[in-house]
Structure formats: structure tokens, C-alpha cells
Amino acid sequence: MRRFGTILVMAGALLLLSGCTQETQNSISRSIQNWTGTNGVLDVYAGEKLVKRFIKIDKLSTAYGTSDGKPRPYRYGYGYDDRNFNLKKDPGEKKVYFEFSDYSTNYIFYENN
């Protein structure tokens, strides 16, 4: 009986999601992913050269205005400054706050398995 209840809840959730716009579905997906956590990596490039890497990022957030609630053209998060680009947290690599522009920053954000 418990299994049937779980299946019923999941079917209901899928039905609700099918009625949402793609943007709403993406937002829900991101909130679930943020809730479960990820092992994100942010690579920042100057031209073709990798100049900065942050690792162990659980999520990137879009900044929103305090008074108008509109999205701002930058993202921010917390991660470890991977100074030697080896995708590992080494001694001395600290967790830092970072932000970057959506317009002028060449970056790739991905999950490190």
C-alpha cells in the first residue's frame, strides 16, 4: 500500500510539471538540484586560457534587486579557489564568495563526478 502511495504522489507531481512552462520546469529542477546538492566546478577563461577555477560549488545564484525584485546581470556563489587547477581541495585552498558578470565573463559551469 505504501508503494502505491509513492507511485500516486510521483504521478501527481509529473502531471503538475507537464502543465508548467519550460522556464518553470527548469526553475523547479534547479531548486531540487540545489536542495540535493552538486559538486559544481566553475572555470573562468580569458580568451582561450583558463585563469580561475572554483570547485565544490553547491549552486550558482542569480542576483535579484532588493527593491524591484528583477534579476541582475550577474551570478554568485561559494566554492573553493582551486589555485592549481587540479579539481581537488588542497591545503591552503579556502572557501570563498565569488561573483561574475553574465555579459563579459567567459565561463563554463559543470558537475565534477
Backbone as numpy.savetxt, mean C-alpha at the origin, in Angstrom:
# Nx Ny Nz CAx CAy CAz Cx Cy Cz
-23.44 -27.08 9.80 -24.25 -25.89 9.80 -23.38 -24.63 9.80
-22.29 -24.68 10.53 -21.40 -23.54 10.60 -20.77 -23.25 9.23
-20.42 -24.31 8.52 -19.84 -24.16 7.18 -20.84 -23.51 6.23
-22.10 -23.90 6.33 -23.14 -23.32 5.50 -23.27 -21.82 5.78
-23.17 -21.44 7.05 -23.25 -20.02 7.42 -22.10 -19.23 6.83
-20.91 -19.79 6.86 -19.73 -19.13 6.28 -19.91 -18.96 4.79
-20.37 -19.99 4.12 -20.60 -19.91 2.67 -21.65 -18.86 2.36
-22.69 -18.78 3.17 -23.76 -17.80 2.97 -23.23 -16.37 3.13
-22.42 -16.14 4.13 -21.84 -14.81 4.34 -20.93 -14.43 3.18
-20.10 -15.37 2.73 -19.20 -15.09 1.61 -19.98 -14.81 0.33
-21.04 -15.56 0.10 -21.87 -15.33 -1.09 -22.52 -13.95 -1.03
-22.97 -13.56 0.14 -23.55 -12.22 0.31 -22.55 -11.12 0.06
-21.33 -11.31 0.55 -20.27 -10.32 0.33 -19.95 -10.20 -1.16
-19.87 -11.33 -1.86 -19.61 -11.30 -3.30 -20.73 -10.60 -4.05
-21.95 -10.83 -3.63 -23.09 -10.18 -4.27 -23.03 -8.67 -4.07
-22.68 -8.24 -2.87 -22.56 -6.80 -2.62 -21.43 -6.19 -3.44
-20.30 -6.89 -3.52 -19.18 -6.37 -4.29 -19.49 -6.27 -5.78
-20.29 -7.18 -6.29 -20.60 -7.15 -7.72 -21.41 -5.92 -8.09
-22.11 -5.33 -7.13 -22.90 -4.13 -7.39 -22.11 -2.85 -7.23
-20.87 -2.93 -6.77 -20.03 -1.75 -6.55 -19.30 -1.37 -7.83
-18.90 -0.10 -7.90 -18.07 0.33 -9.01 -16.68 -0.26 -8.84
-15.91 -0.22 -9.91 -14.54 -0.75 -9.86 -13.72 0.01 -8.82
-13.91 1.32 -8.74 -13.15 2.12 -7.77 -13.50 1.71 -6.34
-14.77 1.47 -6.07 -15.18 1.03 -4.73 -14.62 -0.34 -4.43
-14.65 -1.25 -5.40 -14.08 -2.58 -5.20 -12.59 -2.49 -4.90
-11.87 -1.62 -5.62 -10.44 -1.45 -5.37 -10.21 -0.90 -3.97
-11.04 0.04 -3.55 -10.90 0.62 -2.22 -11.13 -0.44 -1.14
-12.14 -1.26 -1.33 -12.41 -2.34 -0.37 -11.26 -3.33 -0.36
-10.76 -3.67 -1.54 -9.63 -4.59 -1.63 -8.41 -4.03 -0.90
-8.13 -2.72 -1.09 -6.99 -2.11 -0.41 -7.19 -2.12 1.09
-8.41 -1.87 1.56 -8.63 -1.86 3.01 -8.45 -3.26 3.59
-8.89 -4.29 2.87 -8.67 -5.66 3.33 -7.18 -5.97 3.33
-6.49 -5.58 2.25 -5.05 -5.83 2.16 -4.31 -5.08 3.26
-4.70 -3.82 3.52 -4.07 -3.06 4.59 -4.33 -3.72 5.94
-5.51 -4.23 6.12 -5.85 -4.87 7.39 -5.04 -6.14 7.59
-4.85 -6.90 6.53 -4.08 -8.14 6.65 -2.59 -7.88 6.59
-2.19 -6.74 6.04 -0.78 -6.40 5.97 -0.09 -6.97 4.75
0.97 -6.30 4.34 1.78 -6.76 3.22 3.24 -6.54 3.58
4.10 -7.02 2.74 5.54 -6.80 2.88 5.97 -5.97 1.69
5.51 -4.73 1.66 5.71 -3.88 0.50 7.11 -3.32 0.38
7.48 -3.04 -0.86 8.76 -2.42 -1.18 8.47 -1.22 -2.09
9.09 -0.10 -1.79 8.98 1.08 -2.63 10.36 1.40 -3.17
10.51 1.31 -4.49 11.75 1.68 -5.17 11.55 3.04 -5.81
12.47 3.96 -5.56 12.41 5.31 -6.12 13.58 5.47 -7.09
13.28 5.97 -8.28 14.27 6.08 -9.34 14.52 7.54 -9.73
15.77 7.81 -10.11 16.15 9.06 -10.78 16.58 8.62 -12.17
15.70 8.81 -13.12 15.96 8.26 -14.45 15.87 6.75 -14.37
16.93 6.07 -14.78 16.97 4.61 -14.72 17.67 4.08 -13.48
18.20 4.99 -12.65 19.00 4.59 -11.49 18.14 4.51 -10.23
18.24 3.39 -9.52 17.58 3.21 -8.22 18.31 4.08 -7.21
17.60 5.03 -6.58 18.25 5.95 -5.65 17.78 5.78 -4.21
16.63 5.14 -4.00 16.10 4.97 -2.65 15.20 3.75 -2.62
15.26 3.02 -1.51 14.39 1.86 -1.35 13.90 1.82 0.10
12.59 1.63 0.24 11.98 1.42 1.55 11.38 0.01 1.55
11.57 -0.72 2.64 11.08 -2.09 2.73 10.17 -2.26 3.94
9.48 -3.41 3.98 8.57 -3.78 5.08 7.50 -2.71 5.28
6.92 -2.26 4.18 5.85 -1.27 4.20 4.53 -2.01 4.28
3.70 -1.67 5.26 2.41 -2.35 5.36 1.37 -1.70 4.46
1.50 -0.40 4.19 0.58 0.25 3.26 1.10 1.62 2.87
0.66 2.08 1.71 0.86 3.45 1.29 -0.49 4.14 1.41
-0.47 5.38 1.84 -1.72 6.12 2.00 -1.69 7.37 1.12
-2.85 7.74 0.64 -3.00 8.99 -0.09 -3.35 10.07 0.90
-2.69 11.21 0.80 -2.98 12.32 1.70 -4.30 12.97 1.30
-5.07 13.39 2.30 -6.33 14.09 2.08 -6.31 15.41 2.83
-6.93 16.43 2.23 -6.99 17.75 2.86 -7.79 17.71 4.15
-7.38 18.49 5.12 -8.05 18.54 6.42 -9.42 19.20 6.30
-9.48 20.33 5.61 -10.74 21.07 5.56 -11.65 20.65 4.42
-11.08 20.27 3.26 -11.94 19.94 2.12 -12.07 18.44 1.87
-11.23 17.63 2.49 -11.33 16.18 2.33 -10.93 15.66 0.96
-10.37 16.51 0.12 -9.99 16.09 -1.23 -8.60 15.45 -1.21
-8.36 14.48 -2.11 -7.04 13.84 -2.15 -5.96 14.81 -2.59
-4.81 14.71 -2.00 -3.65 15.53 -2.34 -2.74 14.73 -3.28
-1.87 15.42 -4.01 -1.05 14.73 -5.02 0.21 14.07 -4.46
0.11 13.51 -3.27 1.24 12.76 -2.75 0.77 11.61 -1.90
1.66 10.65 -1.73 1.40 9.47 -0.91 2.44 9.43 0.20
2.11 8.67 1.25 3.04 8.57 2.37 2.93 7.21 3.03
3.90 6.89 3.85 3.89 5.62 4.55 5.06 5.52 5.51
5.21 4.35 6.08 6.32 4.04 6.99 7.00 2.77 6.50
8.31 2.78 6.52 9.06 1.59 6.12 10.50 1.74 6.55
11.26 0.69 6.36 12.67 0.71 6.71 13.49 1.21 5.52
14.42 2.13 5.80 15.30 2.69 4.79 16.36 1.64 4.44
16.20 0.97 3.31 17.10 -0.10 2.88 18.30 0.53 2.17
19.27 0.94 2.94 20.40 1.72 2.41 21.28 0.95 1.43
21.39 -0.36 1.59 22.25 -1.13 0.68 21.46 -1.92 -0.36
20.15 -1.66 -0.47 19.29 -2.24 -1.51 19.30 -3.76 -1.54
19.40 -4.41 -0.38 19.44 -5.88 -0.36 18.10 -6.51 0.04
17.07 -5.70 0.18 15.71 -6.15 0.53 15.63 -6.80 1.91
16.60 -6.53 2.79 16.60 -7.05 4.15 16.81 -5.92 5.13
16.20 -6.02 6.31 16.44 -5.04 7.35 17.74 -5.41 8.06
18.74 -4.56 7.86 20.04 -4.77 8.46 20.18 -3.90 9.71
21.14 -4.23 10.58 21.38 -3.38 11.75 21.67 -1.94 11.31
21.07 -1.00 11.98 21.27 0.40 11.65 20.24 0.96 10.67
19.48 0.12 10.01 18.44 0.60 9.10 17.17 0.82 9.91
16.77 2.06 10.01 15.68 2.47 10.89 14.36 2.58 10.13
13.27 2.44 10.88 11.94 2.67 10.32 11.74 4.18 10.22
11.31 4.63 9.05 11.17 6.06 8.81 9.82 6.36 8.16
9.41 7.61 8.31 8.25 8.14 7.60 8.75 8.67 6.26
7.99 8.46 5.18 8.38 9.01 3.89 7.13 9.47 3.16
7.33 10.37 2.24 6.25 10.79 1.34 6.86 11.11 -0.01
6.04 10.99 -1.04 6.53 11.25 -2.39 5.38 11.74 -3.25
5.72 12.52 -4.26 4.76 13.13 -5.16 4.26 12.14 -6.19
2.97 12.22 -6.49 2.41 11.41 -7.57 2.84 11.93 -8.94
3.19 13.20 -9.01 3.48 13.82 -10.29 4.93 13.71 -10.72
5.86 13.85 -9.78 7.26 13.98 -10.20 8.16 12.84 -9.75
7.63 11.86 -9.05 8.46 10.77 -8.54 8.28 9.52 -9.39
9.40 8.99 -9.89 9.37 7.71 -10.59 9.52 6.63 -9.54
8.50 5.81 -9.37 8.55 4.80 -8.32 7.83 3.53 -8.75
8.18 2.45 -8.07 7.47 1.18 -8.21 7.21 0.67 -6.81
5.96 0.30 -6.54 5.58 -0.27 -5.25 5.14 -1.70 -5.50
5.72 -2.65 -4.76 5.39 -4.05 -4.98 5.54 -4.82 -3.69
5.00 -6.04 -3.69 5.10 -6.91 -2.53 6.32 -7.81 -2.66
7.07 -7.90 -1.58 8.26 -8.76 -1.55 7.87 -10.08 -0.88
7.89 -11.16 -1.63 7.49 -12.46 -1.07 8.60 -13.09 -0.27
